[in-house]
Amino acid sequence: MSFSDSIRNYYEQMVAEEIVAQLNAAGREADTDNMADIACVALNRLPPKYIRYEVDMAFYMSPDELVMTRQRVRDGVADAIRFVDAHRRDDDLGNDIA
């Protein structure tokens, strides 16, 4: 196991959970390809926060920072969903190109 297997971006799990929540709230099916596109857009717009353990952030983040972080994730995911919806590829719309 390399050291890179023990680090991750803190936002990844939060973004994944928020994507599912927002798509479900909108009555939309959460398919893997669409979710991956949304996650990439959202994560690229959030500042990276690399951690080894979840407790690392819980220990260093104040309650106010946690609230702001969650709001940033909600807003980022909502913006990413709109962006991905507005930039759908032809193959995403069922218009297969031969």
A tleap script that builds the chain and sets N, CA, C and O, in Angstrom:
source leaprc.protein.ff14SB
mol = sequence {
  NMET SER PHE SER ASP SER ILE ARG ASN TYR
  TYR GLU GLN MET VAL ALA GLU GLU ILE VAL
  ALA GLN LEU ASN ALA ALA GLY ARG GLU ALA
  ASP THR ASP ASN MET ALA ASP ILE ALA CYS
  VAL ALA LEU ASN ARG LEU PRO PRO LYS TYR
  ILE ARG TYR GLU VAL ASP MET ALA PHE TYR
  MET SER PRO ASP GLU LEU VAL MET THR ARG
  GLN ARG VAL ARG ASP GLY VAL ALA ASP ALA
  ILE ARG PHE VAL ASP ALA HIE ARG ARG ASP
  ASP ASP LEU GLY ASN ASP ILE CALA
}
set mol.1.N position { 0.851 -1.177 0.000 }
set mol.1.CA position { 0.000 0.000 0.000 }
set mol.1.C position { 0.900 1.243 0.000 }
set mol.1.O position { 1.784 1.382 0.845 }
set mol.2.N position { 0.661 2.132 -0.950 }
set mol.2.CA position { 1.459 3.346 -1.019 }
set mol.2.C position { 0.865 4.412 -0.100 }
set mol.2.O position { -0.285 4.318 0.330 }
set mol.3.N position { 1.669 5.411 0.184 }
set mol.3.CA position { 1.178 6.471 1.065 }
set mol.3.C position { -0.022 7.183 0.456 }
set mol.3.O position { -0.877 7.678 1.191 }
set mol.4.N position { -0.105 7.246 -0.877 }
set mol.4.CA position { -1.227 7.945 -1.503 }
set mol.4.C position { -2.559 7.235 -1.271 }
set mol.4.O position { -3.620 7.838 -1.437 }
set mol.5.N position { -2.513 5.975 -0.892 }
set mol.5.CA position { -3.742 5.250 -0.553 }
set mol.5.C position { -4.300 5.680 0.802 }
set mol.5.O position { -5.452 5.388 1.124 }
set mol.6.N position { -3.484 6.374 1.593 }
set mol.6.CA position { -3.924 6.754 2.932 }
set mol.6.C position { -4.353 8.213 3.033 }
set mol.6.O position { -4.660 8.690 4.125 }
set mol.7.N position { -4.379 8.931 1.906 }
set mol.7.CA position { -4.845 10.312 1.925 }
set mol.7.C position { -6.016 10.473 0.975 }
set mol.7.O position { -6.153 9.736 -0.001 }
set mol.8.N position { -6.860 11.457 1.282 }
set mol.8.CA position { -8.004 11.725 0.413 }
set mol.8.C position { -8.459 13.167 0.606 }
set mol.8.O position { -8.091 13.832 1.575 }
set mol.9.N position { -9.255 13.623 -0.326 }
set mol.9.CA position { -9.824 14.962 -0.241 }
set mol.9.C position { -11.048 14.883 0.683 }
set mol.9.O position { -11.964 14.095 0.447 }
set mol.10.N position { -11.050 15.691 1.710 }
set mol.10.CA position { -12.133 15.705 2.699 }
set mol.10.C position { -13.498 15.888 2.053 }
set mol.10.O position { -14.487 15.331 2.529 }
set mol.11.N position { -13.563 16.655 0.984 }
set mol.11.CA position { -14.846 16.966 0.362 }
set mol.11.C position { -15.463 15.810 -0.425 }
set mol.11.O position { -16.666 15.834 -0.683 }
set mol.12.N position { -14.694 14.812 -0.810 }
set mol.12.CA position { -15.211 13.759 -1.689 }
set mol.12.C position { -16.472 13.093 -1.146 }
set mol.12.O position { -17.474 12.997 -1.854 }
set mol.13.N position { -16.430 12.636 0.091 }
set mol.13.CA position { -17.587 11.947 0.665 }
set mol.13.C position { -18.769 12.895 0.842 }
set mol.13.O position { -19.912 12.533 0.565 }
set mol.14.N position { -18.483 14.112 1.306 }
set mol.14.CA position { -19.554 15.093 1.491 }
set mol.14.C position { -20.241 15.406 0.161 }
set mol.14.O position { -21.467 15.495 0.094 }
set mol.15.N position { -19.443 15.572 -0.896 }
set mol.15.CA position { -19.993 15.873 -2.221 }
set mol.15.C position { -20.828 14.700 -2.717 }
set mol.15.O position { -21.927 14.905 -3.234 }
set mol.16.N position { -20.336 13.486 -2.573 }
set mol.16.CA position { -21.082 12.306 -3.027 }
set mol.16.C position { -22.435 12.206 -2.329 }
set mol.16.O position { -23.452 11.951 -2.974 }
set mol.17.N position { -22.448 12.403 -1.025 }
set mol.17.CA position { -23.703 12.337 -0.273 }
set mol.17.C position { -24.654 13.460 -0.675 }
set mol.17.O position { -25.864 13.252 -0.763 }
set mol.18.N position { -24.114 14.637 -0.917 }
set mol.18.CA position { -24.948 15.783 -1.289 }
set mol.18.C position { -25.531 15.616 -2.689 }
set mol.18.O position { -26.661 16.038 -2.939 }
set mol.19.N position { -24.783 15.013 -3.597 }
set mol.19.CA position { -25.301 14.762 -4.944 }
set mol.19.C position { -26.524 13.863 -4.866 }
set mol.19.O position { -27.559 14.158 -5.464 }
set mol.20.N position { -26.405 12.779 -4.136 }
set mol.20.CA position { -27.526 11.840 -3.988 }
set mol.20.C position { -28.722 12.553 -3.355 }
set mol.20.O position { -29.852 12.397 -3.818 }
set mol.21.N position { -28.479 13.329 -2.307 }
set mol.21.CA position { -29.562 14.030 -1.622 }
set mol.21.C position { -30.273 15.006 -2.554 }
set mol.21.O position { -31.502 15.041 -2.592 }
set mol.22.N position { -29.511 15.794 -3.303 }
set mol.22.CA position { -30.138 16.786 -4.184 }
set mol.22.C position { -30.855 16.146 -5.359 }
set mol.22.O position { -31.935 16.596 -5.739 }
set mol.23.N position { -30.278 15.107 -5.939 }
set mol.23.CA position { -30.960 14.434 -7.054 }
set mol.23.C position { -32.232 13.749 -6.560 }
set mol.23.O position { -33.264 13.806 -7.230 }
set mol.24.N position { -32.170 13.105 -5.403 }
set mol.24.CA position { -33.362 12.463 -4.842 }
set mol.24.C position { -34.446 13.496 -4.527 }
set mol.24.O position { -35.626 13.260 -4.784 }
set mol.25.N position { -34.045 14.635 -3.972 }
set mol.25.CA position { -35.009 15.687 -3.644 }
set mol.25.C position { -35.688 16.229 -4.898 }
set mol.25.O position { -36.831 16.681 -4.849 }
set mol.26.N position { -34.974 16.179 -6.018 }
set mol.26.CA position { -35.535 16.653 -7.288 }
set mol.26.C position { -36.283 15.541 -8.026 }
set mol.26.O position { -36.794 15.752 -9.126 }
set mol.27.N position { -36.343 14.348 -7.410 }
set mol.27.CA position { -37.042 13.227 -8.038 }
set mol.27.C position { -36.292 12.660 -9.232 }
set mol.27.O position { -36.893 12.083 -10.138 }
set mol.28.N position { -34.981 12.827 -9.227 }
set mol.28.CA position { -34.161 12.352 -10.336 }
set mol.28.C position { -33.405 11.107 -9.941 }
set mol.28.O position { -33.017 10.938 -8.786 }
set mol.29.N position { -33.200 10.235 -10.912 }
set mol.29.CA position { -32.414 9.031 -10.682 }
set mol.29.C position { -30.935 9.405 -10.662 }
set mol.29.O position { -30.477 10.200 -11.484 }
set mol.30.N position { -30.204 8.838 -9.735 }
set mol.30.CA position { -28.790 9.144 -9.585 }
set mol.30.C position { -27.964 8.066 -10.284 }
set mol.30.O position { -27.549 7.100 -9.645 }
set mol.31.N position { -27.717 8.219 -11.610 }
set mol.31.CA position { -26.911 7.222 -12.304 }
set mol.31.C position { -25.424 7.551 -12.130 }
set mol.31.O position { -25.047 8.710 -11.957 }
set mol.32.N position { -24.601 6.522 -12.179 }
set mol.32.CA position { -23.182 6.634 -11.857 }
set mol.32.C position { -22.441 7.623 -12.749 }
set mol.32.O position { -21.661 8.429 -12.241 }
set mol.33.N position { -22.659 7.587 -14.054 }
set mol.33.CA position { -21.953 8.498 -14.960 }
set mol.33.C position { -22.304 9.952 -14.674 }
set mol.33.O position { -21.418 10.804 -14.606 }
set mol.34.N position { -23.575 10.236 -14.509 }
set mol.34.CA position { -24.009 11.604 -14.235 }
set mol.34.C position { -23.455 12.074 -12.889 }
set mol.34.O position { -22.997 13.210 -12.766 }
set mol.35.N position { -23.498 11.206 -11.891 }
set mol.35.CA position { -22.977 11.565 -10.571 }
set mol.35.C position { -21.479 11.845 -10.625 }
set mol.35.O position { -20.994 12.760 -9.959 }
set mol.36.N position { -20.745 11.067 -11.411 }
set mol.36.CA position { -19.298 11.275 -11.534 }
set mol.36.C position { -19.008 12.631 -12.178 }
set mol.36.O position { -18.115 13.353 -11.734 }
set mol.37.N position { -19.763 12.976 -13.224 }
set mol.37.CA position { -19.581 14.279 -13.872 }
set mol.37.C position { -19.858 15.417 -12.887 }
set mol.37.O position { -19.094 16.379 -12.806 }
set mol.38.N position { -20.950 15.298 -12.146 }
set mol.38.CA position { -21.320 16.325 -11.165 }
set mol.38.C position { -20.246 16.429 -10.084 }
set mol.38.O position { -19.855 17.532 -9.699 }
set mol.39.N position { -19.770 15.287 -9.597 }
set mol.39.CA position { -18.750 15.285 -8.547 }
set mol.39.C position { -17.473 15.967 -9.029 }
set mol.39.O position { -16.879 16.754 -8.291 }
set mol.40.N position { -17.047 15.679 -10.246 }
set mol.40.CA position { -15.820 16.301 -10.767 }
set mol.40.C position { -15.965 17.814 -10.841 }
set mol.40.O position { -15.057 18.546 -10.445 }
set mol.41.N position { -17.096 18.285 -11.343 }
set mol.41.CA position { -17.301 19.732 -11.440 }
set mol.41.C position { -17.322 20.356 -10.046 }
set mol.41.O position { -16.657 21.364 -9.805 }
set mol.42.N position { -18.079 19.764 -9.135 }
set mol.42.CA position { -18.186 20.317 -7.780 }
set mol.42.C position { -16.829 20.310 -7.069 }
set mol.42.O position { -16.439 21.311 -6.469 }
set mol.43.N position { -16.116 19.190 -7.133 }
set mol.43.CA position { -14.829 19.088 -6.437 }
set mol.43.C position { -13.789 20.040 -7.011 }
set mol.43.O position { -12.953 20.565 -6.275 }
set mol.44.N position { -13.834 20.264 -8.313 }
set mol.44.CA position { -12.888 21.204 -8.918 }
set mol.44.C position { -13.162 22.644 -8.526 }
set mol.44.O position { -12.289 23.501 -8.655 }
set mol.45.N position { -14.356 22.913 -8.052 }
set mol.45.CA position { -14.717 24.271 -7.645 }
set mol.45.C position { -14.568 24.494 -6.138 }
set mol.45.O position { -14.719 25.617 -5.657 }
set mol.46.N position { -14.275 23.438 -5.405 }
set mol.46.CA position { -14.071 23.545 -3.954 }
set mol.46.C position { -12.573 23.526 -3.659 }
set mol.46.O position { -11.805 22.905 -4.393 }
set mol.47.N position { -12.158 24.199 -2.594 }
set mol.47.CA position { -10.731 24.155 -2.262 }
set mol.47.C position { -10.359 22.758 -1.761 }
set mol.47.O position { -11.111 22.167 -0.985 }
set mol.48.N position { -9.230 22.229 -2.184 }
set mol.48.CA position { -8.848 20.891 -1.712 }
set mol.48.C position { -8.499 20.907 -0.227 }
set mol.48.O position { -7.872 21.841 0.273 }
set mol.49.N position { -8.918 19.861 0.454 }
set mol.49.CA position { -8.585 19.676 1.869 }
set mol.49.C position { -8.225 18.199 2.037 }
set mol.49.O position { -9.097 17.345 2.199 }
set mol.50.N position { -6.951 17.925 1.997 }
set mol.50.CA position { -6.502 16.543 2.084 }
set mol.50.C position { -6.323 16.119 3.534 }
set mol.50.O position { -5.764 16.847 4.355 }
set mol.51.N position { -6.813 14.925 3.820 }
set mol.51.CA position { -6.751 14.383 5.174 }
set mol.51.C position { -6.343 12.914 5.124 }
set mol.51.O position { -6.406 12.261 4.083 }
set mol.52.N position { -5.931 12.429 6.261 }
set mol.52.CA position { -5.694 10.989 6.400 }
set mol.52.C position { -6.880 10.336 7.088 }
set mol.52.O position { -7.303 9.242 6.714 }
set mol.53.N position { -7.413 11.018 8.097 }
set mol.53.CA position { -8.513 10.461 8.881 }
set mol.53.C position { -9.592 11.520 9.047 }
set mol.53.O position { -9.298 12.708 9.178 }
set mol.54.N position { -10.824 11.084 9.038 }
set mol.54.CA position { -11.961 11.992 9.199 }
set mol.54.C position { -11.852 12.805 10.484 }
set mol.54.O position { -12.229 13.976 10.519 }
set mol.55.N position { -11.345 12.189 11.520 }
set mol.55.CA position { -11.220 12.861 12.809 }
set mol.55.C position { -10.277 14.061 12.717 }
set mol.55.O position { -10.374 14.986 13.524 }
set mol.56.N position { -9.366 14.052 11.740 }
set mol.56.CA position { -8.459 15.190 11.561 }
set mol.56.C position { -9.244 16.484 11.368 }
set mol.56.O position { -8.924 17.501 11.984 }
set mol.57.N position { -10.254 16.452 10.531 }
set mol.57.CA position { -11.042 17.656 10.267 }
set mol.57.C position { -11.984 17.954 11.423 }
set mol.57.O position { -12.173 19.117 11.780 }
set mol.58.N position { -12.566 16.940 12.004 }
set mol.58.CA position { -13.488 17.156 13.118 }
set mol.58.C position { -12.773 17.823 14.288 }
set mol.58.O position { -13.357 18.646 14.993 }
set mol.59.N position { -11.535 17.472 14.487 }
set mol.59.CA position { -10.763 18.021 15.592 }
set mol.59.C position { -10.376 19.478 15.360 }
set mol.59.O position { -10.384 20.281 16.293 }
set mol.60.N position { -10.037 19.821 14.120 }
set mol.60.CA position { -9.522 21.154 13.826 }
set mol.60.C position { -10.576 22.146 13.345 }
set mol.60.O position { -10.298 23.344 13.279 }
set mol.61.N position { -11.753 21.690 13.016 }
set mol.61.CA position { -12.778 22.567 12.451 }
set mol.61.C position { -13.763 23.001 13.538 }
set mol.61.O position { -14.280 22.175 14.290 }
set mol.62.N position { -14.011 24.301 13.607 }
set mol.62.CA position { -14.987 24.810 14.573 }
set mol.62.C position { -16.401 24.502 14.072 }
set mol.62.O position { -16.582 24.223 12.887 }
set mol.63.N position { -17.391 24.548 14.941 }
set mol.63.CA position { -18.775 24.321 14.498 }
set mol.63.C position { -19.195 25.297 13.393 }
set mol.63.O position { -19.896 24.907 12.459 }
set mol.64.N position { -18.775 26.550 13.493 }
set mol.64.CA position { -19.105 27.526 12.453 }
set mol.64.C position { -18.462 27.170 11.118 }
set mol.64.O position { -19.085 27.317 10.066 }
set mol.65.N position { -17.213 26.701 11.161 }
set mol.65.CA position { -16.528 26.288 9.932 }
set mol.65.C position { -17.213 25.090 9.306 }
set mol.65.O position { -17.302 24.993 8.082 }
set mol.66.N position { -17.697 24.180 10.131 }
set mol.66.CA position { -18.402 23.007 9.617 }
set mol.66.C position { -19.689 23.422 8.920 }
set mol.66.O position { -20.011 22.898 7.853 }
set mol.67.N position { -20.423 24.350 9.506 }
set mol.67.CA position { -21.653 24.856 8.884 }
set mol.67.C position { -21.331 25.506 7.541 }
set mol.67.O position { -22.017 25.265 6.547 }
set mol.68.N position { -20.284 26.328 7.517 }
set mol.68.CA position { -19.891 26.994 6.268 }
set mol.68.C position { -19.421 25.981 5.222 }
set mol.68.O position { -19.706 26.138 4.034 }
set mol.69.N position { -18.714 24.963 5.651 }
set mol.69.CA position { -18.244 23.927 4.736 }
set mol.69.C position { -19.409 23.179 4.122 }
set mol.69.O position { -19.435 22.944 2.914 }
set mol.70.N position { -20.369 22.806 4.942 }
set mol.70.CA position { -21.548 22.088 4.422 }
set mol.70.C position { -22.332 22.960 3.447 }
set mol.70.O position { -22.828 22.465 2.435 }
set mol.71.N position { -22.447 24.257 3.744 }
set mol.71.CA position { -23.151 25.159 2.833 }
set mol.71.C position { -22.387 25.297 1.520 }
set mol.71.O position { -22.992 25.325 0.448 }
set mol.72.N position { -21.074 25.381 1.600 }
set mol.72.CA position { -20.241 25.457 0.399 }
set mol.72.C position { -20.442 24.218 -0.465 }
set mol.72.O position { -20.511 24.317 -1.690 }
set mol.73.N position { -20.536 23.054 0.168 }
set mol.73.CA position { -20.751 21.803 -0.557 }
set mol.73.C position { -22.135 21.801 -1.187 }
set mol.73.O position { -22.278 21.441 -2.356 }
set mol.74.N position { -23.166 22.200 -0.430 }
set mol.74.CA position { -24.528 22.256 -0.994 }
set mol.74.C position { -24.581 23.169 -2.210 }
set mol.74.O position { -25.130 22.800 -3.248 }
set mol.75.N position { -24.010 24.361 -2.079 }
set mol.75.CA position { -24.008 25.321 -3.184 }
set mol.75.C position { -23.192 24.803 -4.364 }
set mol.75.O position { -23.604 24.928 -5.517 }
set mol.76.N position { -22.030 24.219 -4.065 }
set mol.76.CA position { -21.167 23.693 -5.125 }
set mol.76.C position { -21.824 22.579 -5.903 }
set mol.76.O position { -21.702 22.517 -7.126 }
set mol.77.N position { -22.520 21.698 -5.209 }
set mol.77.CA position { -23.209 20.593 -5.877 }
set mol.77.C position { -24.380 21.122 -6.704 }
set mol.77.O position { -24.585 20.680 -7.834 }
set mol.78.N position { -25.141 22.052 -6.160 }
set mol.78.CA position { -26.261 22.628 -6.914 }
set mol.78.C position { -25.756 23.292 -8.192 }
set mol.78.O position { -26.344 23.115 -9.258 }
set mol.79.N position { -24.671 24.053 -8.087 }
set mol.79.CA position { -24.084 24.690 -9.276 }
set mol.79.C position { -23.586 23.648 -10.263 }
set mol.79.O position { -23.767 23.803 -11.470 }
set mol.80.N position { -22.962 22.593 -9.766 }
set mol.80.CA position { -22.435 21.536 -10.636 }
set mol.80.C position { -23.559 20.797 -11.351 }
set mol.80.O position { -23.421 20.459 -12.526 }
set mol.81.N position { -24.657 20.545 -10.668 }
set mol.81.CA position { -25.803 19.887 -11.319 }
set mol.81.C position { -26.316 20.759 -12.463 }
set mol.81.O position { -26.573 20.262 -13.559 }
set mol.82.N position { -26.465 22.050 -12.210 }
set mol.82.CA position { -26.917 22.961 -13.270 }
set mol.82.C position { -25.930 22.984 -14.439 }
set mol.82.O position { -26.337 22.974 -15.601 }
set mol.83.N position { -24.637 23.015 -14.128 }
set mol.83.CA position { -23.617 23.050 -15.160 }
set mol.83.C position { -23.656 21.779 -16.014 }
set mol.83.O position { -23.655 21.852 -17.243 }
set mol.84.N position { -23.689 20.629 -15.365 }
set mol.84.CA position { -23.705 19.357 -16.096 }
set mol.84.C position { -24.982 19.232 -16.927 }
set mol.84.O position { -24.936 18.768 -18.066 }
set mol.85.N position { -26.113 19.640 -16.369 }
set mol.85.CA position { -27.373 19.596 -17.123 }
set mol.85.C position { -27.317 20.485 -18.362 }
set mol.85.O position { -27.858 20.131 -19.410 }
set mol.86.N position { -26.665 21.633 -18.243 }
set mol.86.CA position { -26.581 22.576 -19.358 }
set mol.86.C position { -25.543 22.167 -20.404 }
set mol.86.O position { -25.552 22.690 -21.519 }
set mol.87.N position { -24.659 21.250 -20.060 }
set mol.87.CA position { -23.579 20.857 -20.960 }
set mol.87.C position { -23.609 19.365 -21.259 }
set mol.87.O position { -22.565 18.716 -21.317 }
set mol.88.N position { -24.781 18.836 -21.445 }
set mol.88.CA position { -24.924 17.408 -21.735 }
set mol.88.C position { -24.359 17.103 -23.112 }
set mol.88.O position { -24.545 17.862 -24.063 }
set mol.89.N position { -23.672 15.983 -23.194 }
set mol.89.CA position { -23.158 15.512 -24.486 }
set mol.89.C position { -24.289 14.825 -25.233 }
set mol.89.O position { -25.253 14.362 -24.625 }
set mol.90.N position { -24.169 14.761 -26.555 }
set mol.90.CA position { -25.192 14.107 -27.369 }
set mol.90.C position { -25.422 12.674 -26.940 }
set mol.90.O position { -26.565 12.218 -26.902 }
set mol.91.N position { -24.356 11.951 -26.614 }
set mol.91.CA position { -24.526 10.554 -26.199 }
set mol.91.C position { -25.228 10.422 -24.863 }
set mol.91.O position { -25.787 9.367 -24.563 }
set mol.92.N position { -25.210 11.486 -24.041 }
set mol.92.CA position { -25.954 11.464 -22.789 }
set mol.92.C position { -27.448 11.602 -23.015 }
set mol.92.O position { -28.243 11.196 -22.167 }
set mol.93.N position { -27.833 12.157 -24.127 }
set mol.93.CA position { -29.241 12.416 -24.404 }
set mol.93.C position { -29.878 11.307 -25.220 }
set mol.93.O position { -31.014 11.445 -25.673 }
set mol.94.N position { -29.167 10.220 -25.412 }
set mol.94.CA position { -29.717 9.102 -26.162 }
set mol.94.C position { -29.555 9.261 -27.659 }
set mol.94.O position { -30.130 8.485 -28.422 }
set mol.95.N position { -28.802 10.230 -28.093 }
set mol.95.CA position { -28.562 10.463 -29.514 }
set mol.95.C position { -27.226 9.857 -29.875 }
set mol.95.O position { -26.254 10.582 -30.089 }
set mol.96.N position { -27.161 8.536 -29.947 }
set mol.96.CA position { -25.896 7.868 -30.237 }
set mol.96.C position { -25.411 8.254 -31.614 }
set mol.96.O position { -26.167 8.255 -32.586 }
set mol.97.N position { -24.136 8.582 -31.678 }
set mol.97.CA position { -23.519 8.935 -32.954 }
set mol.97.C position { -22.834 7.700 -33.479 }
set mol.97.O position { -22.009 7.104 -32.786 }
set mol.98.N position { -23.159 7.311 -34.677 }
set mol.98.CA position { -22.595 6.080 -35.254 }
set mol.98.C position { -21.282 6.343 -35.931 }
set mol.98.O position { -20.670 5.421 -36.469 }
savepdb mol mol.pdb
quit
